[in-house]
Amino acid sequence: MQPDPLVDAEGPSPHRVERPSPLTGVANASVFLLGAALFVAREAFEGNFDLFDLHDLRSIGLFLAGALAAVALLGFLVGIIQWRSTTFIVDDEFRIERKLFRKSTTQIAFHKVQSVDITRPFAARVLRLAAVTIDVGSEGSQKLRFLTTKRANELRDHLLERMHQGQQVSAAAMAQGDPGTVVYRTRLPRMLLGSVLKNGWLGSLLAFIALPMFFLSLALPGLSTVVGFASSGALLFAVLATTAGRVARMWGFTITRNDIGLRFQRGLFTRVQTTLHIDRIQTVTLNQPLLLRLAGLVEIRISVLGKETTDENSEDIDVVLPYGTVEEARLVLGLLLPGIDPFSLPWIRQSHKGRYLNWFCERSFAIDDAVVASQTRMLGARVVLAPHARVQGLGIAQGPLQRMLGLGSVYIHNIDASPDLCIEHLEPDMIDWVFASIQYRGSLARQARTRHREVQGKSKILP
């Protein structure tokens, strides 16, 4: 009798009831405590309250210690409740049960799992813990806080493998996921430069003005110098804080490719790992604000089917290339949309009549067998790409001025794409051509995708 790989595989059995780590309370307390300390420091620096009105350092210390202890205790109690009231089971489905005042059970079918992300706040990293977020598309997401890092990685690999291969799971896939190959790693100097330039020309100009004012006020006495020191210091701090936050979020950004998809890792203090299936990509956007364009850098963002962006760690989560060169942008686009090069698409410029409404910028669009794209150039540049297979619908909009000139705009609708791709100020014959081209190519792309899935399904059937 052959052994069952689901039962005999090394590591935690997928059939037994499991709980979060017993250290969840300690991790929660640390996270709460760190957050409270940062909040107090920020409020004190901004002058929203003045602790030194107490005129007693001992009282100040006792007050702060008591407040932070209360916050830490609250976090610890919340963590203990989460640990004792939460269980999960992995068998034919993934089930999470929570028993507090009432019992609730959440069942997640493997084929509905969209992605499994791992988040490791700084305090949890010290304890070798991680939070697991399971994205189920339109049904929302479920989070487990906190598991050991090893178990979190095993659970993620197992869920993604079951999603990818249906019910056929090998013991090796359960015990240890494919680490994959690192295909892109950001460079620190380029990331620092891009983070500064991302503030925009106004923010960068203010920073360059504030920096010499700050050092000049240190060298000169007088009341006006004190005022200059305070104003320039506050301005410089705001710019540096924004830049530092952006650098911290994108620190150590890497892209790893494996059999399941693409895995992105980022974060200095809070380390975030996200896994992406390229079939879920709805649109890809290339951004080049003026300063980034002058520096030869590109930022790439994506919209993903069913991806929630309201999480506390979701800021810039849609960035898949922080600040890269044109060649690096080509590399990343080749991973996201194989065979697509936006720099060589057959771009069609607006008609002469359409430029009456866009005299201050240059707009163009392109349609080939794989994607539909729009491009806007003013001081910077922005390109939006949408694969034909992801297009859900088309629409036409006409404003008052467009009706006067006999023009219209075509909107290409995608699920969870914000904003929708738009081709603006077209003449009627061009609108008809755009509609016919997108519908025809979209039909072919969806048929090809269906055939590809059927072939993949047949290849998984054992002889």
C-alpha positions as CSV (number, residue, x, y, z in Angstrom):
1,M,0.0,0.0,0.0
2,Q,1.4,3.3,-1.0
3,P,1.8,5.9,1.8
4,D,-0.4,9.0,1.6
5,P,1.9,12.0,1.0
6,L,-0.6,14.2,2.7
7,V,-0.2,12.3,6.0
8,D,3.3,11.0,5.8
9,A,5.0,14.2,4.6
10,E,7.5,15.8,7.1
11,G,6.4,18.9,8.9
12,P,3.0,19.8,10.4
13,S,0.2,17.5,9.3
14,P,-2.4,19.4,7.2
15,H,-5.2,17.5,8.9
16,R,-4.7,18.5,12.5
17,V,-6.2,21.5,14.3
18,E,-3.6,24.3,14.7
19,R,-3.5,27.5,16.5
20,P,-1.4,30.7,16.1
21,S,1.8,30.9,18.0
22,P,1.6,31.2,21.9
23,L,3.9,34.2,21.5
24,T,1.1,36.1,19.7
25,G,0.4,38.1,22.9
26,V,4.0,39.2,23.2
27,A,4.2,40.1,19.5
28,N,0.9,42.1,19.7
29,A,2.2,43.9,22.9
30,S,5.4,44.8,21.1
31,V,3.6,46.1,18.0
32,F,1.2,48.1,20.1
33,L,4.0,49.5,22.3
34,L,6.1,50.5,19.3
35,G,3.2,52.1,17.6
36,A,2.3,54.1,20.7
37,A,5.9,55.2,21.2
38,L,6.1,56.5,17.6
39,F,2.8,58.3,18.0
40,V,3.9,60.1,21.2
41,A,7.2,61.1,19.6
42,R,5.5,62.4,16.5
43,E,2.9,64.4,18.4
44,A,5.5,65.9,20.7
45,F,7.8,66.9,17.8
46,E,4.9,68.5,16.0
47,G,3.9,70.4,19.1
48,N,0.4,69.1,19.4
49,F,1.0,68.7,23.2
50,D,3.7,69.9,25.5
51,L,4.8,67.3,28.1
52,F,7.1,69.7,29.7
53,D,4.2,71.8,31.1
54,L,4.3,69.4,34.0
55,H,7.6,70.9,35.1
56,D,8.5,67.6,36.7
57,L,10.6,65.0,34.8
58,R,9.7,62.3,37.3
59,S,6.0,62.8,36.7
60,I,6.6,62.9,33.0
61,G,8.5,59.6,33.2
62,L,5.8,57.9,35.3
63,F,3.0,59.2,33.1
64,L,4.7,57.9,29.9
65,A,5.6,54.6,31.5
66,G,2.1,54.0,32.7
67,A,0.5,54.9,29.4
68,L,2.9,52.7,27.4
69,A,2.5,49.9,29.9
70,A,-1.3,50.1,29.5
71,V,-1.0,50.0,25.7
72,A,1.4,47.0,25.9
73,L,-1.0,45.2,28.3
74,L,-3.9,45.8,26.0
75,G,-2.0,44.4,23.0
76,F,-0.9,41.4,25.1
77,L,-4.5,40.7,26.1
78,V,-5.7,41.0,22.5
79,G,-3.0,38.6,21.4
80,I,-3.9,36.1,24.0
81,I,-7.5,36.2,23.0
82,Q,-6.6,35.7,19.4
83,W,-4.4,32.8,20.3
84,R,-7.0,31.0,22.4
85,S,-10.0,31.8,20.2
86,T,-8.5,31.0,16.7
87,T,-7.9,27.6,15.2
88,F,-7.4,26.6,11.6
89,I,-7.4,23.3,9.7
90,V,-6.0,22.3,6.3
91,D,-7.6,19.3,4.7
92,D,-9.9,19.3,1.6
93,E,-10.5,23.0,2.4
94,F,-8.9,25.6,4.5
95,R,-11.0,26.4,7.5
96,I,-10.6,29.1,10.1
97,E,-12.6,28.9,13.3
98,R,-13.0,31.7,15.8
99,K,-14.7,31.1,19.2
100,L,-15.1,34.1,21.4
101,F,-18.6,35.2,22.3
102,R,-20.0,33.2,19.3
103,K,-18.5,30.6,17.0
104,S,-17.7,31.5,13.4
105,T,-16.3,29.3,10.7
106,T,-14.7,30.5,7.5
107,Q,-14.2,27.9,4.8
108,I,-12.0,28.7,1.8
109,A,-11.9,26.5,-1.2
110,F,-8.4,26.2,-2.6
111,H,-9.4,27.2,-6.1
112,K,-10.7,30.5,-4.8
113,V,-7.4,31.5,-3.2
114,Q,-6.0,34.5,-5.1
115,S,-2.8,35.1,-3.2
116,V,-1.2,34.4,0.2
117,D,0.9,37.2,1.6
118,I,3.3,37.2,4.6
119,T,3.8,40.3,6.7
120,R,6.5,40.5,9.4
121,P,6.3,43.7,11.5
122,F,9.6,44.5,13.1
123,A,8.6,43.4,16.6
124,A,7.3,40.1,15.2
125,R,10.5,39.6,13.2
126,V,12.5,39.7,16.5
127,L,10.3,36.8,17.8
128,R,10.5,35.0,14.4
129,L,6.8,35.3,13.8
130,A,4.7,36.4,10.8
131,A,1.2,37.2,9.9
132,V,-0.5,35.4,7.0
133,T,-3.1,37.1,4.8
134,I,-5.2,34.9,2.5
135,D,-6.8,36.9,-0.3
136,V,-10.0,35.3,-1.7
137,G,-10.8,38.0,-4.3
138,S,-14.2,39.5,-4.0
139,E,-14.9,37.6,-0.8
140,G,-12.3,39.6,1.0
141,S,-9.3,38.3,2.9
142,Q,-8.6,36.3,6.1
143,K,-5.6,37.0,8.3
144,L,-3.8,34.8,10.8
145,R,-1.7,36.6,13.4
146,F,0.9,35.3,14.3
147,L,2.5,32.0,13.2
148,T,6.1,31.0,13.3
149,T,7.9,32.2,10.2
150,K,8.6,28.5,9.2
151,R,5.0,27.5,9.5
152,A,3.8,30.7,7.7
153,N,6.1,29.9,4.8
154,E,4.9,26.2,4.7
155,L,1.2,27.3,4.9
156,R,1.7,29.8,2.1
157,D,3.5,27.3,-0.2
158,H,0.9,24.6,0.5
159,L,-2.1,26.9,-0.2
160,L,-0.6,28.2,-3.4
161,E,0.4,24.7,-4.6
162,R,-3.1,23.4,-4.0
163,M,-4.6,26.4,-5.8
164,H,-2.2,25.9,-8.7
165,Q,-2.5,22.1,-9.0
166,G,-6.0,21.5,-7.8
167,Q,-6.1,18.5,-5.5
168,Q,-2.7,17.0,-6.7
169,V,-0.1,17.9,-4.1
170,S,3.3,16.3,-3.7
171,A,5.0,15.8,-0.4
172,A,7.9,18.0,-1.5
173,A,5.5,20.9,-2.4
174,M,3.9,20.6,1.0
175,A,7.1,20.4,3.0
176,Q,9.1,23.0,1.2
177,G,8.1,25.5,-1.5
178,D,10.2,26.2,-4.5
179,P,12.5,29.1,-3.4
180,G,12.6,30.3,-7.0
181,T,15.2,32.5,-8.7
182,V,15.8,36.2,-7.9
183,V,15.3,38.0,-11.2
184,Y,15.4,41.6,-10.0
185,R,16.9,43.4,-7.0
186,T,16.7,47.1,-6.6
187,R,19.8,49.2,-6.0
188,L,20.0,51.4,-2.9
189,P,21.5,54.5,-4.6
190,R,18.9,54.4,-7.3
191,M,16.1,53.9,-4.8
192,L,17.3,56.9,-2.7
193,L,17.5,59.1,-5.8
194,G,14.0,58.0,-7.0
195,S,12.5,58.5,-3.5
196,V,13.8,62.1,-3.4
197,L,12.6,62.9,-6.9
198,K,9.2,61.2,-6.4
199,N,8.4,64.2,-4.1
200,G,7.9,66.2,-7.3
201,W,9.5,69.3,-8.5
202,L,7.9,71.4,-5.8
203,G,8.9,69.2,-2.9
204,S,12.4,68.8,-4.2
205,L,12.7,72.5,-4.7
206,L,11.5,73.2,-1.2
207,A,14.0,70.7,0.1
208,F,16.9,72.3,-1.7
209,I,15.8,75.7,-0.4
210,A,15.2,74.5,3.2
211,L,18.6,72.7,3.5
212,P,20.9,75.8,3.1
213,M,18.5,77.9,5.2
214,F,18.7,75.3,7.9
215,F,22.5,75.3,8.1
216,L,22.6,79.1,7.6
217,S,20.3,79.7,10.6
218,L,22.7,77.6,12.7
219,A,25.6,79.9,12.0
220,L,23.8,83.3,12.4
221,P,22.3,84.6,15.7
222,G,19.1,86.6,16.1
223,L,15.3,86.2,16.3
224,S,14.8,86.1,12.5
225,T,17.4,83.3,12.4
226,V,15.4,81.4,15.1
227,V,12.2,81.8,13.0
228,G,14.1,80.7,9.9
229,F,15.6,77.7,11.7
230,A,12.2,76.6,12.9
231,S,10.4,77.0,9.5
232,S,13.2,75.5,7.5
233,G,13.7,72.7,10.0
234,A,10.0,71.8,9.9
235,L,10.0,71.9,6.1
236,L,13.1,69.8,5.8
237,F,11.8,67.3,8.3
238,A,8.5,66.9,6.4
239,V,10.4,66.2,3.1
240,L,12.9,63.9,4.7
241,A,10.1,62.0,6.6
242,T,8.2,61.4,3.4
243,T,11.3,60.3,1.6
244,A,12.4,58.1,4.5
245,G,9.0,56.4,4.7
246,R,9.1,55.6,1.0
247,V,12.7,54.2,1.3
248,A,11.6,52.1,4.3
249,R,8.7,50.6,2.4
250,M,10.7,49.7,-0.6
251,W,13.9,48.7,1.2
252,G,15.4,45.4,-0.2
253,F,12.8,45.2,-3.0
254,T,13.3,41.9,-4.9
255,I,11.3,39.9,-7.4
256,T,11.6,36.1,-7.3
257,R,10.2,33.8,-10.0
258,N,9.1,30.3,-9.3
259,D,6.6,27.7,-10.7
260,I,3.7,29.3,-8.9
261,G,4.2,32.9,-10.0
262,L,6.2,36.0,-9.0
263,R,7.1,36.7,-5.4
264,F,7.8,40.3,-4.3
265,Q,9.6,41.2,-1.0
266,R,10.0,44.6,0.4
267,G,10.3,46.6,3.7
268,L,12.9,47.6,6.2
269,F,11.0,47.4,9.5
270,T,7.9,45.6,8.3
271,R,8.9,42.9,5.8
272,V,6.1,42.1,3.3
273,Q,6.0,39.2,0.9
274,T,3.4,39.0,-1.8
275,T,2.8,36.4,-4.4
276,L,1.4,37.3,-7.8
277,H,-0.1,35.2,-10.6
278,I,0.3,37.1,-13.8
279,D,-3.2,35.9,-14.9
280,R,-4.7,38.2,-12.3
281,I,-3.0,41.4,-13.6
282,Q,-5.7,43.8,-15.0
283,T,-3.6,46.8,-16.0
284,V,0.1,47.9,-15.9
285,T,1.0,51.5,-15.5
286,L,4.4,53.1,-16.2
287,N,4.9,56.4,-14.5
288,Q,7.6,59.0,-15.3
289,P,7.0,62.3,-13.5
290,L,9.2,65.1,-14.8
291,L,12.2,64.6,-12.4
292,L,12.1,60.8,-12.7
293,R,12.0,61.2,-16.5
294,L,15.0,63.6,-16.5
295,A,16.9,61.0,-14.3
296,G,16.0,58.2,-16.7
297,L,14.0,56.3,-14.1
298,V,10.6,54.6,-14.4
299,E,8.0,53.4,-11.8
300,I,5.7,50.5,-12.6
301,R,2.4,49.9,-10.8
302,I,-0.2,47.2,-11.4
303,S,-3.9,46.6,-10.6
304,V,-4.7,43.1,-9.6
305,L,-8.0,41.2,-9.6
306,G,-9.5,41.1,-6.1
307,K,-6.5,42.6,-4.3
308,E,-7.4,44.6,-1.2
309,T,-5.4,47.8,-0.7
310,T,-7.0,49.0,2.6
311,D,-4.6,47.1,4.9
312,E,-2.3,49.0,7.2
313,N,0.7,47.7,5.1
314,S,-0.9,48.3,1.7
315,E,0.6,51.6,0.8
316,D,2.6,51.3,-2.4
317,I,1.7,47.6,-2.4
318,D,0.9,47.9,-6.1
319,V,4.4,49.0,-7.0
320,V,6.3,46.3,-8.9
321,L,9.3,48.4,-9.9
322,P,10.1,51.3,-7.5
323,Y,12.6,53.3,-9.6
324,G,14.3,51.4,-12.4
325,T,16.0,52.2,-15.7
326,V,14.3,51.7,-19.0
327,E,16.1,48.3,-19.4
328,E,14.9,47.2,-16.0
329,A,11.4,48.3,-16.9
330,R,11.6,46.1,-20.0
331,L,12.8,43.2,-17.8
332,V,9.9,43.6,-15.3
333,L,7.3,44.1,-18.0
334,G,8.6,40.9,-19.6
335,L,7.8,39.1,-16.4
336,L,4.3,40.7,-16.1
337,L,3.2,40.7,-19.7
338,P,5.5,38.3,-21.7
339,G,6.3,39.5,-25.2
340,I,5.1,43.1,-24.6
341,D,7.4,46.1,-25.2
342,P,5.5,49.4,-24.8
343,F,8.5,51.3,-26.2
344,S,7.9,49.6,-29.6
345,L,4.1,49.6,-29.8
346,P,2.4,51.1,-32.9
347,W,1.3,54.4,-31.3
348,I,-1.4,56.4,-33.0
349,R,-1.5,60.1,-32.2
350,Q,-4.7,62.1,-31.6
351,S,-6.3,63.8,-34.6
352,H,-5.9,67.5,-35.2
353,K,-9.4,68.2,-34.0
354,G,-8.8,66.2,-30.8
355,R,-5.7,68.3,-30.0
356,Y,-8.0,71.3,-29.6
357,L,-9.0,69.9,-26.2
358,N,-5.6,68.7,-25.2
359,W,-3.3,71.5,-26.5
360,F,-1.2,71.3,-23.3
361,C,-0.3,67.7,-23.6
362,E,0.3,64.9,-26.2
363,R,-2.0,61.9,-26.1
364,S,-1.7,58.7,-28.2
365,F,-2.9,55.1,-28.1
366,A,-1.9,51.7,-29.4
367,I,-3.7,48.4,-30.1
368,D,-1.9,45.2,-31.1
369,D,-2.7,41.5,-30.7
370,A,-1.8,41.4,-27.0
371,V,-2.7,44.8,-25.4
372,V,-4.5,48.0,-25.7
373,A,-2.6,51.0,-24.4
374,S,-2.8,54.8,-23.8
375,Q,0.0,57.3,-23.4
376,T,0.0,60.8,-22.0
377,R,3.0,63.1,-22.2
378,M,3.2,66.6,-20.8
379,L,6.2,67.3,-18.6
380,G,6.3,63.7,-17.5
381,A,4.9,60.6,-19.2
382,R,2.4,57.9,-18.3
383,V,1.5,54.7,-20.1
384,V,-1.3,52.4,-19.2
385,L,-1.4,48.8,-20.7
386,A,-4.4,46.4,-20.5
387,P,-4.2,42.8,-21.9
388,H,-7.1,42.1,-24.3
389,A,-8.1,39.0,-22.3
390,R,-8.7,41.1,-19.2
391,V,-11.0,43.7,-20.9
392,Q,-14.5,43.4,-19.4
393,G,-16.4,46.1,-21.4
394,L,-16.2,49.2,-23.5
395,G,-18.0,52.5,-23.2
396,I,-18.2,55.9,-24.8
397,A,-18.4,59.3,-23.1
398,Q,-19.1,62.7,-24.6
399,G,-18.8,66.0,-22.7
400,P,-20.3,69.3,-24.0
401,L,-17.2,70.4,-25.8
402,Q,-16.7,67.0,-27.3
403,R,-20.3,67.0,-28.7
404,M,-19.6,70.4,-30.3
405,L,-16.5,69.1,-32.0
406,G,-18.0,65.7,-32.9
407,L,-15.6,63.8,-30.6
408,G,-15.9,61.1,-28.0
409,S,-13.8,59.1,-25.5
410,V,-13.6,55.3,-25.3
411,Y,-13.3,53.8,-21.8
412,I,-11.9,50.3,-21.5
413,H,-13.3,48.7,-18.3
414,N,-11.4,46.2,-16.2
415,I,-12.3,44.6,-12.9
416,D,-10.5,46.3,-10.0
417,A,-8.6,48.6,-12.3
418,S,-8.4,52.2,-11.0
419,P,-8.7,54.3,-13.1
420,D,-10.1,52.6,-16.2
421,L,-8.0,53.0,-19.3
422,C,-9.3,55.8,-21.5
423,I,-8.6,56.8,-25.1
424,E,-9.7,60.4,-25.3
425,H,-11.1,62.7,-28.0
426,L,-11.5,60.4,-31.0
427,E,-13.5,61.1,-34.1
428,P,-16.5,58.8,-34.9
429,D,-14.8,56.6,-37.6
430,M,-11.8,56.1,-35.2
431,I,-14.2,55.2,-32.4
432,D,-15.8,52.5,-34.6
433,W,-12.3,51.1,-35.5
434,V,-11.2,51.1,-31.8
435,F,-14.4,49.2,-30.7
436,A,-14.1,46.6,-33.5
437,S,-10.4,46.1,-32.9
438,I,-10.6,45.6,-29.2
439,Q,-13.7,43.3,-29.4
440,Y,-12.1,41.1,-32.1
441,R,-8.7,40.8,-30.4
442,G,-10.4,40.4,-27.0
443,S,-12.4,37.5,-28.3
444,L,-9.3,35.8,-29.7
445,A,-7.4,36.3,-26.5
446,R,-10.1,34.8,-24.3
447,Q,-10.4,31.8,-26.6
448,A,-6.6,31.3,-26.5
449,R,-6.6,31.5,-22.7
450,T,-9.5,29.0,-22.5
451,R,-7.6,26.5,-24.7
452,H,-4.4,27.0,-22.7
453,R,-6.3,26.2,-19.4
454,E,-7.8,23.1,-21.0
455,V,-4.4,21.9,-22.1
456,Q,-3.0,22.5,-18.6
457,G,-5.9,20.6,-17.1
458,K,-5.4,17.6,-19.3
459,S,-1.7,17.6,-18.6
460,K,-2.4,17.2,-14.9
461,I,-4.3,13.9,-15.4
462,L,-2.1,11.0,-14.5
463,P,-1.9,8.2,-17.2
